[in-house]
Amino acid sequence: MRSDTPAALSLLTAAAVRQRAHVILKAGLADRLEYFRVDLHRLEQAADLTVAVTREAYPSLEIPFHSRWRHFVVDGDDRWTALAGTAHWPAAATRARAEFDLAIVSVLLDAGAGAVWRYRDIPTGRDIGRSEGLAIASLAMFGDGLFSANTRDRLRVDAAKLREITSASLINGFQAGPCNALIGIKERAALLRRLGRAAMEAPPVFACNDEPRPGGLFDHLANLASGGQIAATTILTEVLTHLGPIWPARIVLDGIPLGDCWRHPAIKMGDATDQLVPLHKLSQWLTYSLIEPMERAGIAVTDIDGLTGLAEYRNGGLFIDTGVLALRDPDHGKRPHEVGSTLVVEWRALTVALLDRLADLVRQRLDRDDCRLRLPKILQGGTWAAGRAIARRLRTDGSPPLQVISDGTVF
């Protein structure tokens, strides 16, 4: 009997995300998509806006990578660096494990906040929403030891503690409630519990040098490094492979959960992966966020541009709001859509492919090659901020142009 395992594993790669996204873009350029038209001429406008916000935020063009670590900085105050400075790190790997713990939990909790929710930041007195608010809230929970089973070491995440996480503890940590609604609280808590179970059940990956913890993934990746180097694409595949069991029940192929992978009729492969479109937004966002801890620990990360842009609503909103993408039926923009709908899958895949094309235009305008201006820097500079800026300009609440029904585990 034929095994579909190789086909399933092929979808747990950045290369599959990019290749299939470009197939959908090709269909769009041939005007063969059901929901969107594509106007590449308007990509110039998107590039101009991206360059403008990049120059404003980073006049020297010294741009950091797009990662969770950027969200731990509030008004120039780097909260994680300050918190890390209070701890004793016997070795670089000790800090790296803690940073993996924090990045993994914080990214998994960063799956859309909605337009209403805000987090009251005590040091500044500011009410912070969206991804930045989720980041600061998760950092505060981490710093308070919410995820640690060791009272003498609060800056860690233990699998045993994650397995006990309740919705109530996250509601309290996020300051959520009837008047400050945060979507997907129950789903986020369930995701963390599944993370705890996954770490407990895979000691060779998550417990090489410590009790089972998400940060044990650092040791696993360090063991895979060759000559002090590891490819970002390898990190992503390991993340997808070993964190795959934590995702809600979606598409499973030959017993392998495919995570952020959906169906679209434009993908015709003639095998078990027919119509399947992997996007892996959160996993790639996490992979970008693991690069800096790896490098701080002395392991160089290569092939960073082998990863793709992120299929999320700020990048995708940039293309709709600049007219690169247009709904064939404008009424679709007036109601929310399920994240697995063909319309949303089409939008997200087009976003990934268009980010590659936009990156080339941005580099030309900034006179930088792809070595000096890697894709995650363009996202940071960049497309994510441009998507937010134009959304605020066009809509009073700054919401994206297309509403997606999220369960708190995709965006």
C-alpha positions in Angstrom: 0.0 0.0 0.0 1.3 3.4 -1.0 2.5 5.7 1.9 1.6 9.4 1.7 4.1 10.3 4.4 6.7 11.8 2.0 4.0 13.9 0.4 2.8 15.1 3.8 6.3 15.9 5.0 6.9 17.9 1.8 4.2 20.3 3.0 6.0 21.0 6.2 8.5 23.3 4.4 8.9 26.9 3.5 9.5 25.8 -0.1 6.0 24.3 -0.4 4.5 27.5 1.0 6.3 29.6 -1.6 5.8 27.3 -4.5 2.1 26.9 -4.0 1.5 30.5 -3.3 3.1 31.4 -6.6 0.9 28.9 -8.4 -2.2 30.8 -7.0 -0.7 34.1 -8.0 -0.1 32.8 -11.5 -3.7 31.8 -11.7 -4.6 35.3 -10.5 -2.5 37.0 -13.1 -4.3 34.9 -15.7 -7.6 36.1 -14.2 -8.6 32.6 -13.2 -9.3 33.0 -9.5 -12.8 32.9 -8.1 -12.6 35.8 -5.6 -9.7 38.2 -6.4 -8.4 40.1 -9.3 -4.7 41.0 -9.3 -3.3 44.3 -10.6 0.5 44.2 -10.5 0.7 47.9 -11.7 -0.6 48.9 -8.2 2.3 47.1 -6.6 4.3 50.2 -7.3 2.0 52.1 -4.9 2.4 49.4 -2.3 6.2 49.6 -2.7 6.2 53.4 -2.3 4.2 53.2 0.9 6.4 50.5 2.3 9.6 52.5 1.5 8.1 55.6 3.1 7.2 53.9 6.4 10.6 52.1 6.4 12.5 55.4 6.0 10.5 57.0 8.7 11.0 54.2 11.2 14.6 53.4 10.3 16.3 56.4 8.6 19.7 54.7 8.7 18.1 51.6 7.1 19.6 49.6 10.0 16.5 47.4 10.3 16.1 44.5 12.7 14.4 41.3 11.8 10.6 41.0 12.0 10.2 39.0 15.2 8.5 38.8 18.5 11.4 40.6 20.2 10.5 43.9 18.6 7.2 43.8 20.5 8.9 43.6 23.8 10.2 47.2 23.4 7.8 49.9 24.6 8.8 53.5 24.0 12.4 52.5 23.6 12.4 50.4 26.8 13.5 46.9 26.0 11.6 45.0 28.6 13.1 41.6 27.9 16.7 42.8 28.0 15.9 44.5 31.3 14.3 41.3 32.7 17.1 39.1 31.4 19.6 41.4 33.2 18.1 40.4 36.5 18.8 36.7 36.1 22.0 34.6 36.4 22.8 32.7 33.2 25.4 30.0 33.8 25.9 29.5 30.1 24.7 30.9 26.8 22.5 27.8 26.3 20.7 28.6 29.6 19.6 32.0 28.4 18.7 30.5 25.0 16.4 28.0 26.5 14.6 30.7 28.4 14.3 32.8 25.3 12.9 29.9 23.4 10.4 29.3 26.2 9.3 33.0 26.0 9.3 33.2 22.2 7.3 30.0 21.7 4.6 30.8 24.3 4.4 34.4 23.4 4.0 33.7 19.6 1.4 31.0 20.2 -0.6 33.5 22.3 -0.2 36.1 19.5 -3.0 35.0 17.2 -5.1 38.1 16.8 -6.6 40.3 19.5 -9.5 41.9 17.8 -10.1 45.6 17.6 -11.6 46.0 21.2 -9.1 44.4 23.6 -6.4 46.5 25.3 -3.8 45.7 27.9 -3.0 48.3 30.6 0.8 48.5 30.8 1.6 49.5 34.4 5.0 51.1 33.8 3.7 53.5 31.2 0.0 53.7 32.1 -0.8 53.1 28.4 -3.5 50.9 27.0 -1.8 48.7 24.4 -3.8 46.6 21.9 -3.1 44.2 19.0 0.1 42.2 18.8 2.1 44.7 21.0 -0.4 44.4 23.8 -0.4 40.6 23.6 3.4 40.6 23.7 3.7 42.8 26.7 1.0 40.8 28.5 2.7 37.5 27.7 6.1 38.9 28.8 4.5 40.0 32.1 3.0 36.5 32.7 6.4 35.0 31.9 8.2 37.3 34.2 5.8 36.6 37.0 6.5 32.9 36.7 3.0 31.9 35.5 4.5 29.2 33.3 7.3 28.0 35.7 7.1 25.0 37.9 10.2 26.1 39.7 9.7 28.8 42.3 13.4 29.6 42.3 13.5 30.1 38.6 10.5 32.0 37.3 12.0 32.8 33.9 11.2 29.5 32.3 8.2 27.5 30.9 7.7 24.0 32.1 5.7 21.5 30.2 4.1 20.2 33.4 2.9 23.7 34.3 1.6 24.3 30.8 -0.6 21.2 31.0 -2.4 22.8 33.9 -3.0 26.3 32.3 -6.6 27.4 32.5 -8.6 29.9 30.6 -9.0 31.8 33.9 -5.3 32.3 34.3 -5.0 33.7 30.8 -8.1 35.9 31.3 -6.4 37.3 34.4 -3.0 37.7 32.6 -4.5 39.4 29.6 -6.8 41.6 31.8 -9.7 40.3 29.6 -13.3 40.4 30.5 -16.8 41.3 29.4 -15.7 44.9 28.8 -12.3 44.0 27.4 -13.0 41.1 25.2 -10.2 39.0 23.8 -11.1 36.5 21.1 -10.1 32.8 21.5 -9.1 32.7 25.2 -10.3 29.1 25.6 -8.6 28.1 22.4 -5.3 29.7 23.4 -5.4 28.0 26.8 -6.0 24.7 25.0 -3.1 25.3 22.7 -0.7 25.8 25.6 -2.0 22.7 27.3 -1.3 20.7 24.0 2.1 22.3 23.9 2.8 21.0 27.4 1.7 17.5 26.4 3.7 17.6 23.2 6.9 18.5 25.2 6.2 15.9 27.9 5.8 13.2 25.2 9.0 14.0 23.3 11.9 14.0 25.8 14.6 13.6 23.1 13.4 16.9 21.6 12.3 18.9 24.6 14.2 17.5 27.5 17.8 16.9 26.4 19.4 18.9 29.2 16.5 19.8 31.5 13.0 18.9 32.5 10.6 18.9 29.5 10.1 22.5 28.4 9.5 24.3 25.0 12.9 25.8 25.4 14.4 22.3 25.1 13.9 22.7 21.4 17.0 24.9 21.5 19.2 21.9 22.4 17.6 19.8 19.7 18.4 22.4 17.1 21.9 23.0 18.4 22.5 19.3 18.0 21.4 19.6 14.3 23.7 22.5 13.7 26.8 21.7 11.5 29.9 23.7 11.8 28.1 26.2 14.1 25.4 26.8 11.5 21.8 25.9 10.9 19.4 26.9 8.1 16.3 28.9 9.0 14.3 26.5 6.8 15.5 23.6 8.9 14.4 25.4 12.0 10.9 25.8 10.5 10.6 22.2 9.5 11.6 21.1 13.0 9.1 23.5 14.5 6.4 22.2 12.2 7.3 18.6 12.9 7.6 18.7 16.6 4.9 21.3 17.4 2.5 19.8 14.8 0.4 17.9 17.4 -0.5 21.1 19.2 -2.7 22.5 16.5 -6.5 22.1 16.4 -7.8 19.3 14.4 -7.5 20.3 10.7 -6.1 18.5 7.8 -4.2 15.3 8.6 -2.4 13.4 5.8 -1.1 9.8 6.6 -1.3 10.6 10.3 0.7 13.8 10.0 -1.1 17.0 11.1 -0.5 19.7 8.5 -1.2 22.7 10.8 -1.9 26.0 8.9 -2.7 24.2 5.7 -5.9 24.6 3.7 -7.6 23.8 0.4 -7.8 25.7 -2.8 -8.9 24.4 -6.2 -6.1 26.1 -8.1 -3.5 23.6 -6.7 -3.6 20.6 -8.9 -0.8 18.1 -8.0 -2.2 14.8 -9.0 -1.3 13.2 -5.7 -2.4 13.2 -2.0 -1.4 16.9 -1.7 -3.9 18.0 -4.4 -5.5 21.3 -3.5 -3.5 21.7 -0.3 -2.0 25.1 0.4 0.4 25.3 3.4 0.9 28.8 4.8 2.3 28.2 8.3 2.0 31.8 9.4 2.5 31.3 13.2 5.2 28.7 12.7 7.2 31.0 10.4 6.6 34.0 12.7 8.0 31.8 15.5 11.0 30.7 13.4 11.9 34.3 12.7 11.7 34.8 16.5 14.1 32.0 17.2 16.8 33.3 15.0 18.1 35.9 17.5 18.3 33.5 20.5 20.2 31.0 18.3 22.7 33.6 17.2 23.1 35.0 20.7 24.1 31.5 21.7 26.7 31.4 19.0 24.9 29.4 16.3 24.7 31.2 13.0 21.4 31.0 11.1 21.6 30.7 7.3 19.1 30.6 4.4 16.9 33.2 6.2 15.2 34.3 2.9 14.3 30.6 2.4 11.4 31.5 4.7 8.5 33.4 3.2 6.5 36.5 4.0 3.7 36.0 6.6 0.2 35.3 5.4 -1.6 37.6 7.9 -4.0 40.4 7.7 -1.6 43.4 7.9 0.5 42.2 4.9 -2.6 41.0 3.1 -4.5 44.2 3.9 -1.7 46.3 2.4 -2.4 44.6 -1.0 -6.1 45.1 -0.8 -5.9 48.7 0.4 -3.4 49.7 -2.3 -5.5 48.0 -5.0 -3.1 45.3 -5.9 -5.9 42.9 -5.0 -9.6 43.5 -5.6 -12.6 41.4 -4.6 -14.6 40.4 -7.7 -17.7 40.9 -5.5 -17.3 43.9 -3.2 -20.0 42.5 -1.0 -17.6 39.9 0.3 -15.8 42.7 2.1 -18.9 43.5 4.1 -19.1 40.2 6.1 -16.6 38.0 7.9 -15.3 34.8 6.4 -14.1 31.6 7.9 -10.4 31.2 8.0 -10.6 28.0 5.9 -12.8 29.4 3.3 -11.5 29.5 -0.3 -11.7 33.3 -0.3 -9.4 33.6 2.8 -7.0 30.9 1.6 -6.8 32.7 -1.8 -6.1 36.0 -0.1 -3.4 34.6 2.2 -1.6 32.7 -0.5 -1.6 35.7 -2.8 -0.1 37.7 0.1 2.8 35.4 0.4 3.6 35.4 -3.4 3.1 39.2 -3.7 5.5 39.8 -0.8 8.2 38.2 -2.8 7.5 40.6 -5.7 7.2 43.6 -3.5 10.5 42.8 -1.8 12.3 43.2 -5.1 10.7 46.6 -5.7 11.6 47.8 -2.2 15.2 46.7 -2.5 15.5 48.6 -5.8 14.1 51.8 -4.3 16.4 51.5 -1.2 19.4 50.4 -3.3 20.0 47.3 -1.3 20.5 43.7 -2.5 18.9 40.7 -0.9 21.9 40.1 1.3 21.7 43.6 2.8 18.0 43.7 3.0 16.6 40.3 3.8 12.9 39.5 3.6 12.3 39.7 7.4 13.7 43.2 7.4 11.4 44.3 4.7 8.5 42.8 6.8 9.7 44.8 9.8 10.4 48.0 8.0 8.1 47.5 6.2 5.1 45.8 4.9 3.5 45.0 8.2 3.7 48.7 9.3 2.5 49.9 5.9 -0.5 47.6 6.1 -1.3 49.0 9.5 -0.7 52.6 8.4 -3.0 52.5 5.4 -5.7 50.6 7.4 -5.7 53.5 9.9 -5.9 56.0 7.1 -8.9 54.3 5.4 -10.9 53.1 8.4 -11.3 54.8 11.7 -10.7 51.7 13.8 -7.7 50.6 11.8 -9.3 47.3 11.0 -8.2 45.2 8.0 -10.2 45.4 4.8 -11.3 41.8 5.1 -12.7 40.3 8.3 -11.7 36.8 9.2 -13.4 34.6 11.8 -10.5 33.4 13.8 -10.2 30.9 16.6 -7.1 32.6 18.1 -4.7 30.0 16.6 -4.1 31.3 13.1 -3.6 35.1 12.9 
